[in-house]
Amino acid sequence: MVRLLRRVVDVRREELPALGWTWLYFYAVLAAYYVLRPIRDEAAVAGGVDNLAWLWIGTLVGVTIANPAFAALVARLPRVRFVSWSYRFFALNLIVFFLVLRAADGEANIWAGRVFYVWTAVFNLFVPSVFWAFMTDIFTPEQGKRLFGIISAGGTLGALTGSLLTAMLAEHIQPMFLLFFSVALLELSVVAVRRLSKLSERLRAAQSAPTQEQIIGGSVLAGIRNATSSPYLLGISLYMLLFTTLSTVLYFQLAGIVDRSLADRAARTAFFARVDLLTNGLALVLQLFAFSNLVRVFGLTVTLGVLPAISAAGFAILGTIPAVAVVVVFQAVRRAGEFAIARPAREVLFIVLPREDRYKAKNFIDTVVYRLGDQVGAWSQVLLGAAGLGVVGIAWAAVPLSLVWLVNGLWLGRKQETLAAGAAPAPASDPPLRPAPATTAS
C-alpha cells in the first residue's frame, strides 16, 4: 500500500493511519453533499432561474447569521465537540426537510424547495470549511503541500459516490428519500472526526507537543475582525471573492441552458448529477497526479495561479465560441481545477496562521466572503444582461477579472512562503503536528 501510494504522492509510512481516517472523513462529507446537490439544483430550476439571484441573497443572509453561531461554538467547546455538534445539527435539519418536502405540494413545495436550496448552499460552505480547518490544525505546511491533494481525492471519491447514487436513483424513487443517505454519511463523518482527533493527539503526545483539544476561546467576532484587518487574510478574501464571482457567472450560463433544454424535473436532476460525475472524475485524476507534483516542481505560488489562468483562457474561448458544449466542458474543467488544485493550495495558506484564525477567520472567508462573491456575480449578470450583453459580452467581461485574480494568487503564494519560512512564525504554544515514529502511529 505504501509503495502504491508513493508512486503518486510523497506520503510517509507513519502518516498512513491519519491519512486513512482523513480520507474516510472527507469521503463521507462530500458524498453527503453530492447526494443533495442535484436535488438542490433541480429545486432552483423549478423555482425559476430568474430567482437565483434572490436565493443567493437568502444564502448570504443565512451564512451571515450562522457564522457567529459557529464562532461561539469554537470559542466555548473543544475541537472534537464543536465539529461533531455542527455535523449532527445539519443531519437533524435533513430529517426536518424530509418531513416538510413530503407534506408540501404545489406552490408550497416550490417554496420549500427554495428554502432547501438556501439551506443546502449554507451546508455546502460550512461542512467542507470545518473539514479543512481541522486539516490545517493537524498538519504542518510541509505536510499540507505533500498531502492535501491526495486528501482531496478522498473527497472526490465521496462526491462521485453521491453523484452516482442520485443519478441512478433519482428517476426511480422520490428524491426526498435520498436525504437519509446524507444523514447516515454525516454520522459516519462524526465517527471519523472522533477517531482522527484521538490519533492526532497520540501523535502530538509522542512528540511532547501540547494538545490541540484545548478550548480556543476568544471573541465571537474575532474571525470577522481578523479577516478584515490582516493584509494576508484580506488577500485570501480577495482570492475567494474573485473565484466565486466568476463561478457564478458561469453557473448562470449552465442553469439557463438546462432550463431551456430540459422540461422534466427528474431529467434535470439526473443531468446535473451527470455533470457532477464528469467534473469529479476529472478532479480525481488531477488530485492523484497533479497537485503535489505542481507544488513540488513549481511551488505554491504558481499552483495558486493555475485556476485563474484556466478561467481567463476559458472565458476567452467562450467569448469566441459561445456553444453549449464549451459551457459544459469549461464548467467541468474549472470546477475540477478548483477541487484538485486551487482548493488544496488555498487551504495551505491557513496553516501558517494561529488556531483562532484557522477556524474563525477561515470560516468567515469560506462562508460570508464566498457568498458575497456570489452576490457580486449574480447581480453583475443581471445588470450586464439588462444592458444587452449576451453570452459573448459577459464572457469577455470576465477575462480581465480573471487576470486580476491571477496576480492576487501569485502574491498570496509568495506571502505564504515568507510566513512559512519564519518571517511571522506561529506562537510557541501552538506548534504544528509532526509525524511520529511508525510504531506510535500504528
PLY file of the C-alpha trace (Angstrom):
ply
format ascii 1.0
element vertex 442
property float x
property float y
property float z
element edge 441
property int vertex1
property int vertex2
end_header
0.00 0.00 0.00
2.83 2.36 0.88
4.66 1.58 -2.38
1.47 2.13 -4.40
0.71 5.46 -2.75
4.28 6.69 -3.04
4.09 6.24 -6.81
1.64 9.15 -6.94
2.31 11.15 -3.74
5.09 11.58 -1.20
3.43 10.02 1.87
5.37 8.67 4.86
4.52 5.30 6.39
3.83 6.89 9.79
1.28 9.25 8.19
-0.89 6.45 6.78
-3.27 5.95 9.75
-4.14 9.66 9.89
-4.39 9.80 6.10
-6.80 6.84 6.05
-9.18 8.37 8.59
-8.92 11.71 6.82
-9.94 10.05 3.56
-12.96 8.45 5.25
-13.90 11.77 6.85
-13.78 13.77 3.60
-15.36 10.90 1.64
-18.40 10.91 3.95
-18.72 14.72 3.98
-18.69 15.19 0.22
-20.78 12.11 -0.51
-23.42 13.57 1.83
-23.35 16.87 -0.05
-23.32 15.41 -3.56
-26.39 13.33 -2.82
-28.10 16.66 -2.12
-26.54 18.82 -4.84
-28.62 17.64 -7.85
-31.79 17.86 -5.72
-30.79 21.41 -4.79
-30.05 22.41 -8.40
-33.34 20.98 -9.62
-35.20 22.89 -6.88
-33.55 26.09 -8.11
-34.63 25.48 -11.72
-38.17 24.51 -10.60
-38.40 27.75 -8.63
-37.34 29.79 -11.67
-33.81 30.53 -12.89
-34.66 34.24 -12.71
-35.00 33.86 -8.94
-31.46 32.52 -8.44
-30.10 35.94 -7.50
-32.72 36.22 -4.74
-31.93 32.72 -3.49
-28.29 33.73 -3.19
-29.29 36.78 -1.16
-31.03 34.34 1.17
-27.87 32.24 1.29
-25.74 35.28 2.16
-28.14 36.15 4.98
-28.06 32.52 6.16
-24.26 32.27 6.35
-24.02 35.71 7.97
-26.33 34.52 10.76
-24.67 31.11 11.07
-21.09 32.41 11.21
-21.25 33.99 14.71
-23.09 30.90 15.99
-20.27 28.68 14.77
-17.66 31.06 16.19
-19.42 30.83 19.56
-19.06 27.03 19.47
-15.37 27.37 18.57
-14.82 29.79 21.47
-16.54 27.58 24.06
-16.08 23.91 23.12
-13.13 21.58 22.46
-12.41 20.92 18.81
-13.92 17.45 18.54
-17.16 18.58 20.17
-17.86 21.67 18.06
-17.10 19.74 14.86
-19.38 16.83 15.88
-22.18 19.14 17.01
-22.06 21.06 13.73
-22.48 17.92 11.60
-25.24 16.46 13.74
-27.12 19.77 13.59
-27.14 19.55 9.79
-28.23 15.90 9.91
-31.20 16.83 12.11
-32.13 19.57 9.64
-32.26 17.00 6.82
-34.80 14.92 8.71
-36.96 18.03 9.13
-36.67 18.81 5.40
-37.76 15.29 4.52
-40.95 15.75 6.54
-41.65 19.19 5.07
-40.97 18.26 1.43
-43.10 15.13 1.72
-46.05 17.06 3.16
-45.87 20.11 0.87
-47.36 20.21 -2.64
-47.99 22.78 -5.35
-46.74 26.29 -4.55
-45.83 25.21 -1.00
-43.49 22.61 -2.46
-41.84 25.24 -4.68
-41.20 27.48 -1.65
-39.97 24.52 0.41
-37.56 23.76 -2.44
-36.28 27.34 -2.38
-35.66 27.14 1.36
-33.92 23.81 0.82
-31.72 25.41 -1.85
-30.62 28.14 0.56
-30.02 25.63 3.36
-28.00 23.32 1.09
-25.86 26.25 -0.05
-25.09 27.05 3.61
-24.39 23.35 4.25
-22.06 23.24 1.23
-19.96 26.04 2.69
-19.87 25.14 6.36
-19.29 21.39 6.26
-16.19 21.34 3.96
-14.88 24.53 5.65
-14.93 22.82 9.03
-13.19 19.80 7.50
-10.36 21.88 6.04
-10.00 23.92 9.23
-9.49 20.61 11.03
-6.86 19.61 8.46
-4.93 22.87 8.91
-5.00 22.20 12.65
-3.31 18.78 12.46
-0.91 19.04 9.51
2.18 21.21 9.02
2.74 23.45 5.95
5.18 20.87 4.56
2.67 18.06 5.04
-0.11 20.15 3.53
1.84 20.69 0.33
2.50 16.95 0.06
-0.82 15.54 1.26
-3.68 17.98 0.66
-4.02 16.88 -2.95
-4.35 13.20 -2.06
-6.67 14.12 0.82
-8.85 15.96 -1.69
-9.04 12.75 -3.71
-10.87 11.09 -0.80
-13.49 13.82 -1.02
-13.75 13.41 -4.78
-14.43 9.69 -4.37
-17.22 10.67 -1.99
-18.53 13.21 -4.48
-18.53 10.58 -7.22
-20.40 8.18 -4.94
-23.02 10.77 -4.05
-23.48 11.90 -7.65
-23.72 8.32 -8.92
-26.22 7.39 -6.23
-28.51 10.29 -7.11
-28.07 9.79 -10.87
-29.11 6.13 -10.59
-31.99 6.54 -8.16
-33.49 9.99 -8.88
-35.75 8.70 -11.67
-36.87 5.60 -9.73
-37.64 6.89 -6.20
-38.72 10.25 -4.85
-35.54 12.35 -4.44
-36.54 13.36 -0.89
-35.85 9.81 0.31
-32.20 10.29 -0.69
-31.85 12.73 2.19
-31.49 9.79 4.59
-28.32 8.69 2.79
-26.83 12.09 3.64
-27.92 11.75 7.27
-26.09 8.40 7.56
-22.98 9.78 5.85
-22.83 12.76 8.20
-22.91 10.41 11.18
-20.06 8.44 9.59
-18.08 11.67 9.33
-18.57 12.25 13.08
-17.10 8.80 13.77
-14.08 9.67 11.58
-13.65 13.05 13.32
-13.50 11.45 16.75
-11.06 8.74 15.65
-8.81 11.19 13.80
-8.77 13.57 16.76
-7.61 10.78 19.10
-4.98 9.68 16.61
-3.61 13.19 16.15
-3.46 13.71 19.92
-1.44 10.49 20.31
0.96 11.70 17.64
1.37 15.02 19.46
1.85 13.28 22.81
4.62 11.15 21.28
6.46 14.39 20.46
5.66 16.02 23.82
3.67 18.64 21.92
0.74 20.44 23.60
-2.76 19.13 22.95
-4.89 20.71 20.24
-8.12 19.87 22.07
-7.92 22.83 24.43
-10.71 25.38 24.04
-9.66 28.12 21.62
-11.64 30.88 23.36
-11.58 34.45 22.11
-14.31 36.70 20.77
-17.24 35.53 18.66
-16.40 38.34 16.21
-12.65 37.68 16.14
-12.86 35.95 12.76
-14.55 38.95 11.14
-12.15 41.41 12.80
-9.02 39.50 11.81
-10.21 38.73 8.28
-10.79 42.44 7.61
-7.63 43.80 9.30
-4.82 41.47 8.18
-3.36 42.16 4.69
-2.70 38.42 4.29
-6.27 37.45 5.19
-7.61 40.28 3.03
-5.61 38.80 0.15
-7.18 35.38 0.76
-10.60 37.06 0.89
-9.98 38.72 -2.47
-8.90 35.37 -3.95
-12.15 33.84 -2.72
-14.26 36.80 -3.88
-12.92 36.69 -7.43
-13.26 32.91 -7.61
-16.92 32.91 -6.57
-17.84 35.92 -8.71
-16.55 34.20 -11.84
-18.01 30.84 -10.81
-21.44 32.43 -10.50
-21.24 33.96 -13.97
-20.51 30.52 -15.43
-23.19 28.80 -13.31
-25.87 31.16 -14.66
-24.96 30.21 -18.20
-25.25 26.48 -17.42
-28.54 26.87 -15.50
-30.06 28.85 -18.36
-29.11 26.14 -20.86
-30.68 23.41 -18.71
-33.85 25.45 -18.21
-34.26 25.90 -21.98
-33.33 22.32 -22.90
-34.98 20.05 -20.31
-38.56 20.36 -19.10
-38.82 17.27 -16.86
-37.73 17.71 -13.22
-36.32 14.19 -12.87
-34.37 14.57 -16.13
-32.88 17.86 -14.92
-31.84 16.26 -11.63
-30.17 13.38 -13.49
-28.42 15.83 -15.89
-26.91 17.83 -13.02
-25.76 14.57 -11.42
-24.02 13.51 -14.67
-22.24 16.88 -14.92
-21.04 16.33 -11.35
-19.78 12.87 -12.30
-17.77 14.32 -15.21
-16.36 17.06 -13.00
-15.36 14.78 -10.16
-13.89 12.13 -12.43
-11.55 14.72 -13.90
-10.83 16.15 -10.44
-9.82 12.73 -9.13
-7.17 12.31 -11.85
-5.78 15.79 -11.14
-5.73 15.21 -7.37
-3.83 11.96 -7.70
-1.26 13.15 -10.22
-1.21 16.96 -10.43
-1.36 18.85 -7.12
1.64 17.54 -5.17
3.76 17.48 -8.35
2.78 21.06 -9.22
3.73 22.27 -5.75
6.97 20.25 -5.73
8.12 21.41 -9.17
6.73 24.96 -9.40
5.95 25.90 -5.80
2.76 27.07 -4.14
2.87 30.47 -5.88
2.48 29.07 -9.41
-0.04 26.48 -8.20
-2.32 29.22 -6.86
-2.24 30.85 -10.31
-3.33 27.76 -12.28
-7.12 28.15 -11.87
-7.14 31.91 -12.59
-5.16 31.22 -15.78
-7.62 28.47 -16.77
-10.51 30.88 -16.13
-9.00 33.63 -18.30
-8.44 31.20 -21.16
-11.86 29.54 -20.75
-13.83 32.78 -20.78
-11.87 33.95 -23.83
-12.75 30.69 -25.65
-16.40 31.02 -24.60
-16.44 34.59 -25.89
-15.09 33.34 -29.22
-17.14 30.11 -29.48
-20.39 30.57 -27.50
-21.52 26.93 -27.82
-23.35 24.71 -25.33
-20.52 22.16 -25.34
-17.99 24.87 -24.48
-20.02 25.95 -21.43
-20.36 22.38 -20.15
-16.69 21.47 -20.70
-15.45 24.79 -19.27
-17.63 24.32 -16.19
-16.35 20.77 -15.65
-12.68 21.70 -16.15
-12.91 24.78 -13.97
-14.67 23.04 -11.10
-12.24 20.12 -11.32
-9.37 22.60 -11.13
-10.93 24.14 -8.03
-11.33 20.80 -6.27
-7.94 19.37 -7.27
-5.61 22.37 -7.36
-6.98 25.70 -6.13
-8.80 24.42 -3.02
-5.94 22.40 -1.51
-3.49 25.20 -2.37
-5.78 27.75 -0.72
-6.02 25.61 2.42
-2.22 25.55 2.76
-2.41 29.33 3.14
-4.16 28.94 6.51
-1.68 26.54 8.15
0.75 29.35 8.99
-1.95 31.23 10.98
-2.88 30.95 14.69
-5.58 28.41 15.59
-8.25 31.05 16.15
-7.82 32.30 12.59
-7.81 28.73 11.20
-11.37 28.24 12.47
-12.96 31.67 12.89
-11.41 33.84 10.16
-11.27 30.89 7.76
-14.94 30.08 8.31
-15.89 33.73 7.74
-13.95 33.76 4.44
-15.26 30.35 3.35
-18.89 31.28 4.01
-19.67 35.01 4.12
-16.99 36.18 1.68
-17.77 33.23 -0.58
-21.46 34.13 -0.74
-20.66 37.82 -1.11
-18.83 36.86 -4.28
-21.95 35.00 -5.40
-23.93 38.19 -4.96
-21.44 40.23 -6.95
-21.52 37.63 -9.74
-25.31 37.19 -9.71
-26.21 40.86 -9.81
-23.45 41.65 -12.29
-25.02 39.02 -14.52
-28.43 40.69 -14.13
-27.05 44.17 -14.85
-24.97 43.06 -17.82
-27.96 41.19 -19.23
-30.15 44.28 -18.79
-27.51 46.27 -20.65
-27.93 43.93 -23.60
-24.82 41.80 -23.18
-25.27 38.15 -24.06
-23.03 35.16 -23.50
-20.21 36.62 -25.62
-20.14 40.04 -23.96
-20.32 38.62 -20.43
-17.56 36.11 -21.17
-15.18 38.81 -22.40
-16.01 41.00 -19.39
-14.86 38.10 -17.16
-11.39 37.88 -18.75
-9.80 40.94 -17.06
-11.26 39.86 -13.69
-9.55 36.51 -14.16
-6.23 38.27 -14.77
-6.61 40.32 -11.56
-7.31 37.04 -9.76
-4.11 35.60 -11.25
-1.97 38.45 -9.88
-3.64 38.11 -6.47
-2.89 34.37 -6.36
0.78 34.90 -7.19
1.11 37.48 -4.38
-0.53 35.14 -1.86
1.79 32.29 -2.75
4.89 34.41 -2.18
3.49 35.76 1.09
2.70 32.26 2.41
6.17 31.02 1.63
7.62 34.01 3.50
5.47 33.29 6.55
6.24 29.58 6.45
9.96 30.34 6.29
9.72 32.12 9.62
9.07 35.79 8.89
5.92 35.56 11.05
6.06 32.24 12.93
3.13 30.77 14.81
3.12 31.23 18.62
5.32 28.81 20.52
2.26 27.45 22.34
0.73 26.37 19.04
3.29 24.07 17.35
2.32 22.10 14.23
1.79 18.38 14.23
4.86 16.43 13.18
4.98 12.80 12.07
5.55 10.32 14.86
7.52 7.08 14.53
5.67 4.30 12.76
5.35 2.22 15.95
3.48 5.05 17.65
1.16 5.76 14.71
0.14 2.14 14.39
0 1
1 2
2 3
3 4
4 5
5 6
6 7
7 8
8 9
9 10
10 11
11 12
12 13
13 14
14 15
15 16
16 17
17 18
18 19
19 20
20 21
21 22
22 23
23 24
24 25
25 26
26 27
27 28
28 29
29 30
30 31
31 32
32 33
33 34
34 35
35 36
36 37
37 38
38 39
39 40
40 41
41 42
42 43
43 44
44 45
45 46
46 47
47 48
48 49
49 50
50 51
51 52
52 53
53 54
54 55
55 56
56 57
57 58
58 59
59 60
60 61
61 62
62 63
63 64
64 65
65 66
66 67
67 68
68 69
69 70
70 71
71 72
72 73
73 74
74 75
75 76
76 77
77 78
78 79
79 80
80 81
81 82
82 83
83 84
84 85
85 86
86 87
87 88
88 89
89 90
90 91
91 92
92 93
93 94
94 95
95 96
96 97
97 98
98 99
99 100
100 101
101 102
102 103
103 104
104 105
105 106
106 107
107 108
108 109
109 110
110 111
111 112
112 113
113 114
114 115
115 116
116 117
117 118
118 119
119 120
120 121
121 122
122 123
123 124
124 125
125 126
126 127
127 128
128 129
129 130
130 131
131 132
132 133
133 134
134 135
135 136
136 137
137 138
138 139
139 140
140 141
141 142
142 143
143 144
144 145
145 146
146 147
147 148
148 149
149 150
150 151
151 152
152 153
153 154
154 155
155 156
156 157
157 158
158 159
159 160
160 161
161 162
162 163
163 164
164 165
165 166
166 167
167 168
168 169
169 170
170 171
171 172
172 173
173 174
174 175
175 176
176 177
177 178
178 179
179 180
180 181
181 182
182 183
183 184
184 185
185 186
186 187
187 188
188 189
189 190
190 191
191 192
192 193
193 194
194 195
195 196
196 197
197 198
198 199
199 200
200 201
201 202
202 203
203 204
204 205
205 206
206 207
207 208
208 209
209 210
210 211
211 212
212 213
213 214
214 215
215 216
216 217
217 218
218 219
219 220
220 221
221 222
222 223
223 224
224 225
225 226
226 227
227 228
228 229
229 230
230 231
231 232
232 233
233 234
234 235
235 236
236 237
237 238
238 239
239 240
240 241
241 242
242 243
243 244
244 245
245 246
246 247
247 248
248 249
249 250
250 251
251 252
252 253
253 254
254 255
255 256
256 257
257 258
258 259
259 260
260 261
261 262
262 263
263 264
264 265
265 266
266 267
267 268
268 269
269 270
270 271
271 272
272 273
273 274
274 275
275 276
276 277
277 278
278 279
279 280
280 281
281 282
282 283
283 284
284 285
285 286
286 287
287 288
288 289
289 290
290 291
291 292
292 293
293 294
294 295
295 296
296 297
297 298
298 299
299 300
300 301
301 302
302 303
303 304
304 305
305 306
306 307
307 308
308 309
309 310
310 311
311 312
312 313
313 314
314 315
315 316
316 317
317 318
318 319
319 320
320 321
321 322
322 323
323 324
324 325
325 326
326 327
327 328
328 329
329 330
330 331
331 332
332 333
333 334
334 335
335 336
336 337
337 338
338 339
339 340
340 341
341 342
342 343
343 344
344 345
345 346
346 347
347 348
348 349
349 350
350 351
351 352
352 353
353 354
354 355
355 356
356 357
357 358
358 359
359 360
360 361
361 362
362 363
363 364
364 365
365 366
366 367
367 368
368 369
369 370
370 371
371 372
372 373
373 374
374 375
375 376
376 377
377 378
378 379
379 380
380 381
381 382
382 383
383 384
384 385
385 386
386 387
387 388
388 389
389 390
390 391
391 392
392 393
393 394
394 395
395 396
396 397
397 398
398 399
399 400
400 401
401 402
402 403
403 404
404 405
405 406
406 407
407 408
408 409
409 410
410 411
411 412
412 413
413 414
414 415
415 416
416 417
417 418
418 419
419 420
420 421
421 422
422 423
423 424
424 425
425 426
426 427
427 428
428 429
429 430
430 431
431 432
432 433
433 434
434 435
435 436
436 437
437 438
438 439
439 440
440 441
